[in-house]
Amino acid sequence: MRPAALALAVLLGACAGPSAIPGQPFRDARALAVAPDGTVWVVEGADGTVLALRDGAVVQRLGGVGTGEQAFLDPVDVDPTNGQAIYVADRAAGLVVQFTAEGRRAGALVVPDLDGASARQPAGGFGREAPRGQPTAVAAAPDGTLFVLDGGRGHVLRLSSEGTVERVLGAGSLSDPVALALA
């Protein structure tokens, strides 16, 4: 079975594929993505992990519920971009967390809550205590620009490599958005 077909079957619960709990099917698979090398990434919300699968076996595990730097509060989406950077949208934390291909945390970007702020702000202008958005999906462009769907506010943000945050689809214009993809 090809990796993408395996991932779809696992996500839909059509087979008892690998999970965060050995011998159990996924309990809360929320998102999947396939890297260029065929690695399938699955967000398993039940235990707050993001799993990499190759040939039906878990080969890498990111996150987990907890308080450490590697932990997620509520992971909801993953984008493995070119296989070298893995981005995870953590809705409850209001962050997009970046990992290296080896699974090391490379950084985290605060997704600002732009309501009440201007539609274009420098990323450095949002402090740790600033209100955060609720990222529900993330997609990376080849130039390093990140697009983030803020499901709580119903808009799409562009986080540029220059450090600016721009609303590219207006607040409240989407009703219950759940996914984002780049063409």
PAZAPA-4460 file (N, C-alpha, C; in steps of 0.05 Angstrom, whole numbers, plus 32768, in hexadecimal, padded with zeros to 4 digits):
% residues 183
    n_x    n_y    n_z   ca_x   ca_y   ca_z    c_x    c_y    c_z   seq   type   mol
   8011   7FE9   8000   8000   8000   8000   8012   8019   8000     1      M     A
   800D   802C   7FEF   801C   8045   7FEE   8018   8055   8007     2      R     A
   802D   8065   8010   802B   8074   8029   8012   8086   802B     3      P     A
   800B   8093   8015   7FF3   80A5   8016   7FDA   8095   801A     4      A     A
   7FD8   807E   800D   7FC0   806D   8010   7FBF   8061   802C     5      A     A
   7FD6   805A   8037   7FD7   804F   8052   7FCE   8065   8065     6      L     A
   7FD8   807D   8062   7FD1   8093   8074   7FB3   8098   8073     7      A     A
   7FA7   8098   805B   7F8B   809D   8059   7F7B   8087   8066     8      L     A
   7F83   806E   8062   7F75   8057   806E   7F77   8059   808D     9      A     A
   7F8E   8060   8097   7F92   8063   80B4   7F81   8079   80BF    10      V     A
   7F81   8090   80B1   7F72   80A7   80BB   7F54   80A1   80BB    11      L     A
   7F4B   8093   80A8   7F2E   808D   80A6   7F26   8076   80B8    12      L     A
   7F3A   8069   80C5   7F34   8053   80D7   7F2E   8039   80C8    13      G     A
   7F36   8038   80AF   7F30   8020   809F   7F43   8009   80A6    14      A     A
   7F59   800F   80B4   7F6A   7FF9   80BD   7F75   8000   80D8    15      C     A
   7F7F   7FEC   80E6   7F8B   7FF1   8100   7FA8   7FF7   80FC    16      A     A
   7FAE   800E   80F2   7FCA   8016   80ED   7FD9   801D   8106    17      G     A
   7FF2   8025   8103   8002   802C   811A   7FF7   8044   8128    18      P     A
   7FFB   8046   8142   7FF1   805C   8151   8004   8063   8167    19      S     A
   7FFD   8077   8177   800E   807F   818D   800D   8069   81A2    20      A     A
   7FF9   8058   81A2   7FF7   8042   81B5   7FFB   8029   81A5    21      I     A
   8011   801A   81AB   8017   8002   819B   7FFF   7FEF   819A    22      P     A
   7FF9   7FE5   8182   7FE3   7FD2   817F   7FC8   7FDE   817D    23      G     A
   7FC5   7FF8   817F   7FAB   8005   817E   7FA9   8017   8166    24      Q     A
   7F91   801A   815A   7F8D   802C   8144   7F8F   8049   814E    25      P     A
   7F91   805C   813C   7F91   8078   8144   7F76   807D   8152    26      F     A
   7F77   808C   8168   7F5F   8093   8176   7F54   80AE   816E    27      R     A
   7F66   80C1   8166   7F5D   80DC   815F   7F6F   80E7   814A    28      D     A
   7F71   80DA   8133   7F81   80E4   811D   7F74   80FD   8112    29      A     A
   7F83   8113   8112   7F78   812D   810B   7F81   8137   80EF    30      R     A
   7F99   8130   80E7   7FA3   813A   80CE   7FB9   8127   80C4    31      A     A
   7FBD   8128   80AA   7FD4   8119   809F   7FE0   8129   8088    32      L     A
   7FF9   8123   8083   8008   812F   806D   801D   811B   8065    33      A     A
   8025   811D   804B   803A   810B   8041   8051   811C   8038    34      V     A
   8069   8116   8042   8082   8123   803A   808B   811A   801F    35      A     A
   809C   8128   8012   80A6   8120   7FF7   80B3   8104   7FF7    36      P     A
   80BE   80FB   800D   80CB   80E1   800E   80B7   80CA   8013    37      D     A
   809D   80D1   8015   8089   80BD   801A   8082   80B9   8037    38      G     A
   8090   80C6   8049   808A   80C4   8066   806E   80D0   806B    39      T     A
   805D   80C1   8079   8043   80CB   807F   8043   80D6   809C    40      V     A
   8039   80EE   809F   8038   80FB   80B9   801B   80FC   80C2    41      W     A
   8015   80F3   80DA   7FFA   80F3   80E5   7FFA   8101   8100    42      V     A
   7FE6   8113   8104   7FE2   8120   811E   7FCF   810E   812D    43      V     A
   7FD8   8103   8144   7FC8   80F3   8155   7FC1   8104   816E    44      E     A
   7FA8   810E   816E   7FA0   8120   8182   7F9B   8113   819D    45      G     A
   7F96   80F9   819E   7F90   80EC   81B8   7FA7   80EE   81CC    46      A     A
   7FC0   80EE   81C2   7FD6   80F1   81D5   7FE8   8108   81CD    47      D     A
   7FDF   8119   81BB   7FEF   8131   81B4   8009   812C   81A6    48      G     A
   8009   8118   8194   8022   8112   8186   801E   8116   8168    49      T     A
   8034   8119   815A   8035   8119   813D   8048   8102   8136    50      V     A
   803E   80EF   8126   804C   80D7   811F   8055   80D7   8102    51      L     A
   806D   80CD   80FD   8077   80C8   80E2   8076   80AA   80DD    52      A     A
   806A   80A2   80C7   8067   8086   80C0   8074   8080   80A5    53      L     A
   8083   806A   80A5   808E   8060   808C   8089   8042   808B    54      R     A
   807F   8039   8075   8078   801C   8072   8067   8012   8089    55      D     A
   8054   8023   8092   8042   801B   80A7   804C   801A   80C3    56      G     A
   8065   8024   80C7   8071   8024   80E2   8077   8040   80EB    57      A     A
   8074   8046   8104   807B   8060   8110   8099   8062   8111    58      V     A
   80A4   8076   8103   80C1   807A   8102   80CA   8093   8111    59      V     A
   80B6   80A4   8118   80BD   80BC   8127   80A4   80C6   8135    60      Q     A
   80A8   80D1   814D   8092   80DB   815D   809A   80F7   8167    61      R     A
   8088   810B   8162   808D   8126   816C   8078   812C   8181    62      L     A
   8080   813B   8195   806D   8146   81A8   8064   8132   81BD    63      G     A
   804B   8136   81C5   8040   8127   81DB   8035   813B   81EF    64      G     A
   8020   8134   81FD   8015   8146   8211   8028   8149   8228    65      V     A
   802B   8161   8232   803D   8167   8248   8044   8184   8249    66      G     A
   8059   818A   8258   8062   81A5   825B   807D   81AB   824F    67      T     A
   808B   8197   8245   80A6   819B   823A   80A5   81AA   8220    68      G     A
   80BC   81B2   8217   80BF   81C1   81FD   80B4   81B1   81E6    69      E     A
   80B7   8197   81E6   80AE   8186   81D0   8090   8180   81D0    70      Q     A
   8082   8187   81E6   8066   8180   81E9   8053   8193   81DA    71      A     A
   803C   8188   81D3   8027   8198   81C6   800F   8199   81DA    72      F     A
   8000   81AF   81D7   7FE7   81B1   81E6   7FD0   81A4   81D7    73      L     A
   7FCF   81AB   81BD   7FB9   81A1   81AC   7FC1   81A1   818F    74      D     A
   7FD2   818E   8186   7FDB   818E   816A   7FC3   8187   8158    75      P     A
   7FC1   8196   8142   7FAA   8192   8130   7FB2   818F   8113    76      V     A
   7FCA   8196   810B   7FD2   8194   80EF   7FF1   8192   80ED    77      D     A
   7FFA   8186   80D7   8016   8183   80D2   801C   8188   80B5    78      V     A
   8033   8195   80AF   803C   8199   8094   805A   8192   8093    79      D     A
   8061   817C   8086   807D   8174   8085   808D   8183   806F    80      P     A
   8082   8197   8062   808E   81A7   804D   809E   8196   803A    81      T     A
   80B9   819B   803A   80CA   818C   8028   80D8   8175   8036    82      N     A
   80CE   816D   804D   80DB   8157   805C   80F1   8160   806E    83      G     A
   80F9   8179   806C   810F   8184   807D   8104   8194   8095    84      Q     A
   80ED   819F   8092   80E0   81AE   80A8   80C4   81A3   80AB    85      A     A
   80BC   819E   80C4   80A2   8194   80CA   8094   81A9   80DB    86      I     A
   807D   81B3   80D2   806E   81C7   80E0   8055   81BB   80EC    87      Y     A
   8050   81C1   8106   8038   81B6   8114   8028   81CD   811F    88      V     A
   800E   81CE   8118   7FFC   81E2   8123   7FF2   81D8   813E    89      A     A
   7FF8   81E8   8153   7FEF   81E1   816E   7FDA   81F5   8176    90      D     A
   7FC0   81ED   8173   7FAA   8200   8176   7FA9   820C   8192    91      R     A
   7FAA   81FC   81A7   7FA7   8207   81C2   7FBE   8219   81CA    92      A     A
   7FD6   8213   81C0   7FED   8224   81C7   7FEE   823D   81B6    93      A     A
   7FE0   823E   819F   7FE1   8255   818D   7FFC   8257   817F    94      G     A
   8007   823F   8179   8022   823E   816D   8023   822D   8154    95      L     A
   8036   8233   8143   803F   8221   812E   805B   8219   8137    96      V     A
   805F   81FF   813C   8079   81F5   8146   8088   81E9   812F    97      V     A
   80A1   81F0   812C   80B2   81E5   8116   80C5   81D1   8122    98      Q     A
   80C8   81BA   8114   80DB   81A5   811B   80ED   81A0   8103    99      F     A
   8105   8196   8108   8117   818E   80F3   810E   8172   80EA   100      T     A
   811A   8169   80D4   8114   814E   80CA   811B   8138   80DE   101      A     A
   812F   813F   80EF   8137   812C   8104   8126   812C   811D   102      E     A
   8112   813E   811D   80FF   8140   8134   8107   8153   814A   103      G     A
   811B   8164   8145   8123   8178   8159   8112   8191   8156   104      R     A
   8109   819C   816C   80F9   81B5   816A   810C   81CB   8161   105      R     A
   8104   81D9   814B   8114   81EE   8140   8109   820A   8147   106      A     A
   80F1   820B   8151   80E6   8225   8159   80C7   8224   8159   107      G     A
   80BC   823A   8161   809E   823C   8162   8097   8258   815B   108      A     A
   8082   825B   814B   8078   8275   8143   805D   8279   8151   109      L     A
   805A   8290   815E   8041   8297   816A   802E   829F   8154   110      V     A
   8016   8294   8154   8001   829D   8141   7FF1   82B2   814F   111      V     A
   7FF4   82CB   8147   7FE7   82E1   8156   7FC9   82E2   8150   112      P     A
   7FBA   82EB   8164   7F9E   82F0   8160   7F9C   830D   8155   113      D     A
   7F97   830F   813C   7F97   832A   812F   7F7D   833A   8134   114      L     A
   7F69   832E   8140   7F51   833E   8145   7F57   8355   8157   115      D     A
   7F50   836C   814F   7F56   8384   815F   7F70   8390   8157   116      G     A
   7F81   8381   8148   7F9A   838C   813E   7F97   8391   8121   117      A     A
   7FAB   839E   8115   7FAA   83A3   80F9   7FAD   8388   80EA   118      S     A
   7FA6   8388   80D1   7FA7   836F   80C1   7FC4   8368   80BA   119      A     A
   7FD7   837A   80BF   7FF3   8375   80B8   8004   837F   80D0   120      R     A
   8013   836D   80DC   8023   8373   80F3   803E   8366   80F1   121      Q     A
   8053   8373   80FC   806D   8365   80FC   806B   834F   8111   122      P     A
   8077   8338   810A   8075   8321   811C   8082   8327   8137   123      A     A
   8098   8337   8137   80A5   833E   814F   8094   834F   8161   124      G     A
   807F   835B   8157   806E   836C   8167   805A   835D   8179   125      G     A
   805A   8342   8176   8048   8332   8186   8058   8325   819C   126      F     A
   8054   832D   81B5   8063   8322   81CB   8057   8307   81D4   127      G     A
   8065   82FC   81E8   805C   82E2   81F3   8041   82E4   8200   128      R     A
   8039   82FC   820A   8020   82FF   8218   800A   8309   8205   129      E     A
   8010   830E   81EC   7FFC   8318   81DA   7FE7   8301   81D5   130      A     A
   7FCE   8308   81D0   7FBA   82F4   81CA   7FC2   82E3   81B2   131      P     A
   7FBD   82CA   81B3   7FC5   82B7   819E   7FAD   82AD   818F   132      R     A
   7FB2   82A7   8175   7F9D   829B   8165   7F9A   827E   816A   133      G     A
   7F8A   8271   815A   7F85   8254   815D   7F8C   8246   8142   134      Q     A
   7FA6   8241   813D   7FAD   8235   8124   7FA2   8219   8121   135      P     A
   7F93   8215   810C   7F87   81FB   8107   7F93   81ED   80EE   136      T     A
   7FA3   81FB   80DF   7FB0   81EF   80C8   7FC9   8200   80C1   137      A     A
   7FDD   81F3   80B6   7FF5   8201   80AE   7FFE   81F6   8093   138      V     A
   8009   8207   8082   8014   81FF   8068   802C   8211   8062   139      A     A
   8042   8205   805B   805B   8213   8055   805E   8216   8037   140      A     A
   8065   822E   802E   806B   8233   8012   8089   822D   800D   141      A     A
   8091   8228   7FF4   80AD   8223   7FEE   80C0   8239   7FF7   142      P     A
   80B7   8252   7FF8   80C9   8268   8000   80CB   826C   801E   143      D     A
   80BE   825A   802E   80C0   825C   804B   80A9   826B   8058   144      G     A
   8097   8276   8047   8080   8283   8052   806D   826E   805D   145      T     A
   8062   8274   8075   804E   8262   8081   8032   826E   807E   146      L     A
   801F   825D   8077   8003   8265   8077   7FF6   8256   808E   147      F     A
   7FE7   8265   809E   7FDB   8259   80B6   7FBD   825F   80B6   148      V     A
   7FAD   824B   80B9   7F90   824E   80BB   7F8A   8252   80D9   149      L     A
   7F7F   8269   80E0   7F76   826D   80FB   7F59   8267   80FC   150      D     A
   7F52   824F   8105   7F37   8245   8105   7F26   8254   8119   151      G     A
   7F31   825E   812E   7F22   826D   8142   7F18   8288   8138   152      G     A
   7F27   8294   8126   7F1F   82AE   811B   7F16   82AC   80FE   153      R     A
   7F18   8295   80F2   7F0E   8292   80D6   7F1E   82A2   80C2   154      G     A
   7F38   82A3   80C5   7F49   82B0   80B1   7F63   82A1   80AC   155      H     A
   7F71   82A9   8097   7F8A   829D   808F   7F9F   82B3   8092   156      V     A
   7FB6   82AB   809F   7FCC   82BD   80A3   7FE4   82B4   8092   157      L     A
   7FF4   82C7   808A   800D   82C2   807C   8023   82CB   808F   158      R     A
   8035   82B9   8097   804C   82BF   80A8   8064   82BE   8096   159      L     A
   806E   82D5   808F   8084   82D6   807B   809F   82D1   8088   160      S     A
   80B2   82CA   8077   80CD   82C5   8080   80DA   82DF   808A   161      S     A
   80CF   82F6   8083   80D9   8310   808D   80CE   8317   80A8   162      E     A
   80BC   8307   80B3   80B1   830B   80CE   8097   831B   80CF   163      G     A
   8089   831E   80B9   806F   832B   80BB   8058   8317   80BB   164      T     A
   8043   8320   80C7   802A   8310   80C8   8015   8320   80B9   165      V     A
   8009   8314   80A5   7FF5   8322   8095   7FDC   8310   8092   166      E     A
   7FC5   831D   8096   7FAC   830F   8092   7FA7   830F   8074   167      R     A
   7FA5   82F7   8068   7FA1   82F5   804B   7F84   82EE   8044   168      V     A
   7F75   82E5   8057   7F59   82E0   8053   7F4B   82E9   806D   169      L     A
   7F39   82FC   806A   7F2E   830C   8080   7F22   82FC   8097   170      G     A
   7F22   8309   80AE   7F17   82FE   80C7   7EFA   82F8   80C3   171      A     A
   7EF2   82E1   80CC   7ED6   82D9   80CC   7ECB   82D1   80B0   172      G     A
   7EDC   82D2   809C   7ED2   82CC   8081   7ECF   82AE   807C   173      S     A
   7EDA   829D   808E   7ED8   8280   808C   7EC7   8276   80A3   174      L     A
   7EB6   8263   809E   7EA6   8257   80B3   7EAF   823B   80B9   175      S     A
   7EB9   8236   80D1   7EC4   821C   80D9   7ED9   8211   80C6   176      D     A
   7EEE   8220   80C0   7F03   8216   80AE   7F13   81FF   80BC   177      P     A
   7F1B   81EB   80AC   7F29   81D5   80B7   7F43   81CE   80A9   178      V     A
   7F48   81D7   8091   7F60   81CE   8083   7F6A   81E5   8071   179      A     A
   7F84   81E2   8069   7F91   81F6   8059   7FA5   81E7   8047   180      L     A
   7FA5   81EF   802D   7FB8   81E3   801B   7FC2   81F8   8007   181      A     A
   7FDB   81F5   7FFF   7FE6   8208   7FEB   7FE8   81FB   7FD0   182      L     A
   7FE3   820B   7FBB   7FE6   8200   7FA0   8000   8209   7F95   183      A     A
***
